[in-house]
Amino acid sequence: MNVKDYYGYELSQMQSYVEISSISSGRYALTRIIAIVFPFASIIPAGFSLFGDIKTGRETYWIYRVGRKKYYMTKAVAVFVSTFICFFIPLLFENIINYITFPANVHGNRYFCSLYSSEYKTIVKYMFFNIYFKHPFIYQLIMIILFSGIAAMLGFVTAASSCIINKFAAFLFLPCYLLIQIIDDMNIYGKFSDYIETCSAVVNVYKLIKFGIVWSGIIFVASGLLFLKARRDTL
């Protein structure tokens, strides 16, 4: 998509490779689509893992094999890590391809921004501004890690919800989607879609702290569900 859109452009008309990834503001239409489907996409890699074990009876087998606490602990870790990898690897590969394909000395490059230009006034509001300015590739890597971490948390919450929602698989799409809608409606730290557009997340540190606190609480509740499930004496 990037090669098609920017083929034949002069360097002065192009954006930096950091700004044309699928999770940055340079691909606004694509980013908005990602923000809409993201709650569902983050569930697919491993969110149904525990539900599948419960429905097929594998849960009972593994509890007898390794013990209840070890089973749920390893299941939680596996869901988080596998979901993280499923998002991290493609986004990292995309960033590397963009870095190799497109030139560095383009209009969107930080080193060609005037202190009084509109580009600089926007960039200075970015999270981790100093890293973005000096090491754009590392900045993009950090944003990909944060993005993949959010996906991993949603997958983990879905797997934990299997402890109480295990009648129909379709219902497991609801918890994370409703959770995001509630947070957006309450405007706790801004719109969730602002954090999907990671490379253009014009948020201050205060909102970022609230973002971390809210999601830490959500992970704590989800972990509590798994902990209570692991402490049950009966199968």
C-alpha positions as CSV (number, residue, x, y, z in Angstrom):
1,M,0.0,0.0,0.0
2,N,2.8,2.4,0.8
3,V,4.7,1.7,-2.4
4,K,1.5,2.2,-4.4
5,D,0.6,5.4,-2.7
6,Y,4.1,7.0,-2.8
7,Y,5.3,5.7,-6.1
8,G,6.7,8.6,-8.1
9,Y,6.7,11.1,-5.3
10,E,9.5,13.6,-4.8
11,L,11.4,13.4,-1.5
12,S,9.9,16.7,-0.4
13,Q,6.4,15.3,-0.7
14,M,6.9,12.1,1.2
15,Q,6.5,11.3,4.9
16,S,9.0,9.5,7.1
17,Y,8.8,5.7,7.2
18,V,7.8,6.1,10.9
19,E,4.6,8.0,9.8
20,I,3.4,5.5,7.2
21,S,3.1,2.3,9.2
22,S,-0.3,0.7,9.7
23,I,-0.5,2.0,13.3
24,S,0.5,5.6,12.7
25,S,-1.4,8.8,11.6
26,G,0.0,8.7,8.1
27,R,-2.3,5.8,7.3
28,Y,-5.3,7.4,9.0
29,A,-8.0,5.4,7.2
30,L,-6.3,2.1,7.8
31,T,-5.6,3.0,11.4
32,R,-9.3,3.8,12.1
33,I,-10.2,0.4,10.7
34,I,-7.6,-1.3,12.9
35,A,-9.0,0.6,16.0
36,I,-12.5,-0.8,15.2
37,V,-11.5,-4.4,14.7
38,F,-8.7,-4.5,17.2
39,P,-10.7,-5.7,20.2
40,F,-11.9,-8.7,18.1
41,A,-8.6,-9.4,16.4
42,S,-6.7,-9.5,19.7
43,I,-8.9,-12.3,21.0
44,I,-8.5,-14.6,18.0
45,P,-4.8,-15.8,18.5
46,A,-5.3,-17.4,22.0
47,G,-8.3,-15.9,23.7
48,F,-10.3,-19.0,23.2
49,S,-7.6,-21.3,24.4
50,L,-9.0,-21.9,27.9
51,F,-12.6,-22.1,26.6
52,G,-11.5,-24.8,24.1
53,D,-9.9,-26.8,26.9
54,I,-13.0,-26.6,29.0
55,K,-15.4,-27.6,26.2
56,T,-13.2,-30.5,25.0
57,G,-12.3,-31.8,28.5
58,R,-8.5,-31.1,28.0
59,E,-8.7,-28.9,31.1
60,T,-9.5,-32.0,33.3
61,Y,-6.7,-34.0,31.7
62,W,-4.0,-31.3,32.3
63,I,-5.2,-30.6,35.8
64,Y,-4.7,-34.3,36.6
65,R,-1.4,-34.2,34.7
66,V,0.3,-31.1,36.1
67,G,-2.0,-29.8,38.9
68,R,-4.6,-27.1,38.9
69,K,-2.5,-24.1,39.9
70,K,0.3,-24.9,37.4
71,Y,-2.2,-25.5,34.6
72,Y,-3.9,-22.1,35.0
73,M,-0.7,-20.2,35.5
74,T,1.0,-21.7,32.4
75,K,-2.2,-21.2,30.4
76,A,-2.3,-17.5,31.4
77,V,1.3,-17.0,30.4
78,A,0.9,-18.8,27.2
79,V,-2.2,-16.7,26.2
80,F,-0.4,-13.5,26.9
81,V,2.9,-14.4,25.2
82,S,1.4,-16.0,22.1
83,T,-1.0,-13.0,21.5
84,F,1.9,-10.6,22.0
85,I,4.0,-12.4,19.4
86,C,1.2,-12.6,16.9
87,F,1.0,-8.8,16.8
88,F,4.7,-8.0,17.4
89,I,6.2,-10.0,14.6
90,P,4.1,-8.7,11.7
91,L,4.3,-5.1,12.9
92,L,8.1,-5.4,13.4
93,F,8.5,-6.9,9.9
94,E,6.4,-4.1,8.4
95,N,8.6,-1.5,10.2
96,I,11.8,-3.2,8.9
97,I,10.4,-3.3,5.3
98,N,9.4,0.3,5.4
99,Y,12.9,1.2,6.8
100,I,14.6,-0.6,3.9
101,T,12.2,0.5,1.2
102,F,11.8,4.2,1.7
103,P,14.5,6.8,1.9
104,A,15.5,8.5,5.2
105,N,15.9,12.1,4.0
106,V,12.2,12.8,3.3
107,H,10.0,15.7,4.3
108,G,8.6,13.9,7.4
109,N,12.1,13.2,8.8
110,R,12.6,14.9,12.1
111,Y,16.0,16.3,11.2
112,F,14.5,18.4,8.4
113,C,11.8,20.0,10.6
114,S,12.1,23.7,11.6
115,L,11.6,24.6,15.2
116,Y,8.7,26.8,14.1
117,S,7.2,24.4,11.6
118,S,3.8,22.7,12.0
119,E,5.5,19.3,11.8
120,Y,7.7,20.1,14.8
121,K,4.9,21.5,16.8
122,T,3.0,18.2,16.3
123,I,6.1,15.9,16.9
124,V,7.0,17.6,20.2
125,K,3.7,16.4,21.7
126,Y,4.4,12.8,21.0
127,M,5.1,10.3,23.7
128,F,8.9,9.7,24.2
129,F,9.6,12.7,22.0
130,N,13.3,12.7,22.5
131,I,13.6,9.1,21.3
132,Y,11.4,9.9,18.3
133,F,13.6,12.7,17.4
134,K,17.0,11.0,17.8
135,H,16.2,7.3,17.2
136,P,13.0,7.0,15.1
137,F,13.5,3.2,14.5
138,I,13.8,2.6,18.3
139,Y,10.8,4.8,18.9
140,Q,8.7,2.8,16.4
141,L,9.9,-0.4,18.1
142,I,8.7,0.9,21.5
143,M,5.3,1.8,20.1
144,I,5.0,-1.7,18.5
145,I,5.8,-3.3,21.9
146,L,3.1,-1.1,23.6
147,F,0.6,-1.9,20.9
148,S,1.3,-5.7,21.1
149,G,1.1,-5.5,24.9
150,I,-2.4,-4.0,24.8
151,A,-3.4,-6.8,22.4
152,A,-1.9,-9.4,24.8
153,M,-3.8,-7.9,27.8
154,L,-7.1,-8.1,25.8
155,G,-6.3,-11.8,25.0
156,F,-5.6,-12.4,28.6
157,V,-8.8,-10.8,29.8
158,T,-10.8,-12.9,27.3
159,A,-9.1,-16.1,28.5
160,A,-9.9,-15.2,32.1
161,S,-13.5,-14.5,31.2
162,S,-13.7,-18.2,30.1
163,C,-13.9,-19.0,33.8
164,I,-17.4,-17.6,34.0
165,I,-18.4,-17.4,30.3
166,N,-18.0,-20.8,28.9
167,K,-21.4,-21.6,27.4
168,F,-21.0,-20.2,23.9
169,A,-17.7,-19.1,22.3
170,A,-19.3,-16.0,20.6
171,F,-20.0,-14.5,24.1
172,L,-16.3,-14.2,24.7
173,F,-16.1,-11.4,22.1
174,L,-18.2,-9.2,24.4
175,P,-16.1,-8.6,27.6
176,C,-13.2,-6.7,25.9
177,Y,-15.4,-4.8,23.5
178,L,-17.8,-3.7,26.2
179,L,-14.9,-2.9,28.5
180,I,-13.3,-0.6,25.9
181,Q,-16.7,1.1,25.2
182,I,-17.3,1.7,28.9
183,I,-13.8,3.2,29.3
184,D,-14.4,5.4,26.3
185,D,-17.8,6.6,27.5
186,M,-16.4,7.4,31.0
187,N,-13.5,9.3,29.3
188,I,-11.2,8.0,32.0
189,Y,-8.0,8.7,30.0
190,G,-9.2,9.6,26.6
191,K,-10.4,7.5,23.7
192,F,-9.0,4.0,23.4
193,S,-8.5,4.6,19.7
194,D,-6.0,7.3,20.6
195,Y,-3.8,4.6,22.0
196,I,-4.2,2.4,18.9
197,E,-2.8,5.2,16.8
198,T,0.4,4.8,18.8
199,C,2.7,6.7,16.6
200,S,0.5,9.8,16.8
201,A,-0.7,9.4,20.4
202,V,-0.7,13.1,21.4
203,V,-1.2,12.4,25.1
204,N,0.5,13.8,28.2
205,V,2.1,11.8,30.9
206,Y,-0.9,12.2,33.2
207,K,-3.2,10.4,30.8
208,L,-0.6,7.8,30.2
209,I,-0.3,7.1,34.0
210,K,-4.1,6.8,34.2
211,F,-4.0,4.5,31.2
212,G,-1.6,2.2,33.1
213,I,-3.5,2.3,36.3
214,V,-6.8,1.4,34.7
215,W,-5.4,-1.5,32.7
216,S,-3.4,-2.7,35.7
217,G,-6.7,-2.9,37.6
218,I,-8.3,-4.8,34.8
219,I,-5.4,-7.3,34.7
220,F,-5.7,-7.7,38.5
221,V,-9.4,-8.6,38.3
222,A,-8.8,-11.0,35.4
223,S,-5.9,-12.6,37.3
224,G,-8.2,-12.9,40.3
225,L,-10.7,-14.9,38.3
226,L,-8.0,-17.4,37.2
227,F,-6.7,-17.5,40.8
228,L,-10.2,-18.4,42.2
229,K,-10.7,-21.0,39.4
230,A,-7.3,-22.5,40.3
231,R,-8.2,-22.8,44.0
232,R,-11.3,-24.8,43.4
233,D,-11.1,-28.3,44.9
234,T,-13.5,-30.0,42.5
235,L,-13.2,-30.5,38.7
